[in-house]
Amino acid sequence: MDDIIFQPLRFRNLTVKNRIFRSNISGRFDNFDGSGSNTRLNWEEKFARGGVGAILSSFVAVSIHGRIMPNYATIDSDDKIPFWREVGNRVHAHDCRFILQLSHSGRQQDVPGVENQFRKPLSSTGSIELFDGFVPQMMSREDIRQTIHDFGQGARRAREAGLDGVETHSANGYLFTQFLSSGINNRKDEYGGSLENRARFLLEAIAEIRKQVGDDFHVQVKINGNDYGNAVFPWEGKGNTVEDTIQICRWLEEAGVDAVHISGGSSFPHPFNPPGGFPVDWALRTFDVMLSSGIYTFRRYVIFRYRLLRPIFNFFWNRNKPDIVEGINADVARQIKSHLKIPVLVTGGFQTASIIRRYIGEGYCDAVSIARALVANNDLVKIFASGKDIPDRPCTHCNKCLVNAIKNPLGCYELSRFDGDYDRMIEEVMSVFHPSPFDPVPAEGGD
Amino acid sequence: MAEPLTPIEQTGRSMAARVVVVLVMLVYILGLFLFRRFNPNFPVVYTPIEDHFKYGSIGSEAATGPVADGIPYWIWRVLPDMFPDKLSGNGYASFGFVFEPGQDVPIGFGRRRVYIDRLGMNCAICHTGTVRDTPGSTPRIYLGMPANTFDMQSYLRFLIACVSDSRFTADNVVRAIKARTSLDPLETLVYQQAVYATREVLLERAGQLSFMSSRPDWGPGRVDTFNPYKTVQFNFPMDNDHSVGATDLPSIWNQAPRIGMHLHWDGNNDLLEERDKSAALGAGVTPVTIDLKSIQRVEDWLLDGLQAPKYPYAIDENLAAQGAAVYKSHCGGCHDFGSAYVGKVTPIEEIGTDRGRLDSYTYDFAANMNLLYAGYPWRFTHFRKTNGYANMPLDGVWLRAPYLHNGSVPTLRDLLEDPAARPKTFYRGYDVYDRTKAGFVSDVSQENGRKYFLYDTALPGNGNGGHLYGTQLSPGEKDALVEYMKKL
């Protein structure tokens, strides 16, 4: 097959069968304490079955202190290794690779969970986050040393679990972004100030990961092409630009990183990521779970709650939002790729085979990662393989999945894709819970 | 044990506390701003005692209720702009006020912020006068001297006429003020209300003073001390009271030797402090608004500081020496400090001067006056009804013309004439000094547009009879006596 989408992608230590990666996404499917669940196995396997070349796991916290919310499987201790080994087994059965995303929330801790209730989240800064009002604690050198150690141990566990690689989550406003971004990092020590200093924490973490997993294990980095830090509030710092990111990626390449994965936006969510709509009505129904998490969350809830106030949110959210959805980060990826030898992945609204083909073919990137379009059509790759350019019922990029994820099982909540049949939509969402160990008869997968 | 707070709760509380602190500070700053701007009782204070006497507030502008008695400064300023038709001359100067260079109000007006700046009269309004050597000279100002040029009755009538005029509306007044100064919207609002409040106060005063129209005009340098007092302080019915109490304004210097003397022309009180507080009521304070501290400053200065001014012109010392002997034998017994009769009341039958002022002060009135300041340690207790006029010390007598209690005799030399030979009519309010006869030139009817007041001794209360002491002296002795009295 000549189709570039279906050409294998060879990394230094890993080969992936095609150029479609499932991007980092999961729901609150796991146990509260970070141990994995059968539902998560179902969740990951269905994408592998759908034909993606590799799965980039969702946010996997390297410590309980660094999670974004409970019910996401973590990799903070060795007793989590068997679960991840099982995830790998399920995925590998479909000739799909599994790359675990090593993550730390930093201050962007949407629901801290009872274990974290009485301690502040760690960050590069002690400044209160402006969107939700998360109140962080500036990390000491000891905190930094410990967190680097946690990343190293997370990588070691991933390898011991037989997974195919790790990715540090250094994008979208989480802990590494909080260090990298000039719009957030206000430290005066060797981890703040110059770009070199701001990148020090990530580079030290990469070094520790390499030390733990050796040189023959796939290590990649997810990073913002642009931070767009002042996209919502003009009084916030703009943060890093693509020029800064290119320099960081060069240092990462020198440090032995095998690939970079380009995203954008200094927070999550962000008008640039995931690109598309913001379903305020749905947000109002789910945002209540975050009310006690930040000092500005109630303000945001009130703005969602009263229609007369929504224009305030819409003004700030939409004032810089680009029209483009599919390939929103492609041009930035191209600029970065032109300075690197290692492969470049890019995420952001991909769903159309011809577009993906063109970007890869024209050297914007080596592969694309997709989350929402795959949630809508788990078998998107097979649809491409069948010769279709776009699914019959494509993802609308409405982001209802996004705002439901904090409270409800993750799935596609776009009613129009189910012909207005709400029950059918919910049935589809709930399908992730099956097969369950207690199902009398396996629902599928009996082969 | 109390459960700990989460970091979010702690931060939320500390931010809420900060918001409260900021709000409290904003309210405080706003309050301070409004208080500074619209202070309900904030007098302008002067450190030098002379300035305090001339321009300090004694409380006549303050408020006894929702309405302050003081005239809002800017309303006062624009009345001559709005009603030039009600003035006989050039602005407020036509009432004989004493203006100093660089001052926007005349001597005798204190200023106090009662929501807005207001003017009220003080002691100096009646006790500061001027002397000119010649018509072309610059007036010399003498503090403590009778206000020889000031026509209080005309001034009051002017104010009442202004507020009674249909042109006296909030819009017109504010427009006139804005022609002179800028008012912000808040001040404009306050001034609009103040226009009507000022009218109410002055119309009430007009009603209380309506009896004045049935009595001879006071003229400059004179005031009917107690009849307005009866109506303003006590609402006395004046239907059956036809007394005429207009008297000459007195000097107020050198008060220490006067302690214990019977004060006021009829000697109705022998306590300085009561006399002073009573006079303050006449200037517009009320028992509630009186600024005792301010008045005390003035009293202390009058007791020990302010002395009678020396006669500034040449004196024929030989002639004066002859006059000294005459004075000793004919005058000193009643008028010298330390003499047997000084500060005591001489019965009306004996002194024989016009009895209008004496009769205007009644037993009923004295009894009512002794109720003033009830409930305070300084309640009046010394007022009494007398049967004559008190013998005044003659310090600085050269500046106290015209003479007798009602100012019915223009000069000292005239006073030594038999009543029949004293001037029947003369002009008051002119301040050029007559060095020969010792008094003010009294035959000038007008000068530079200002008309002077023709005093007619034939009118009720204006009689120039009595006090025959010295009238039998020879012309030479009289001249000598006058020459000597210039030195007192």
Interface residues (C-beta under 8 A of the other chain):
Chain A: Q117 F118 R119 K120 I128 G133 V135 Q137 S292 S293 G294 I295
Chain B: P4 T6 P7 I8 T11 G12 M15
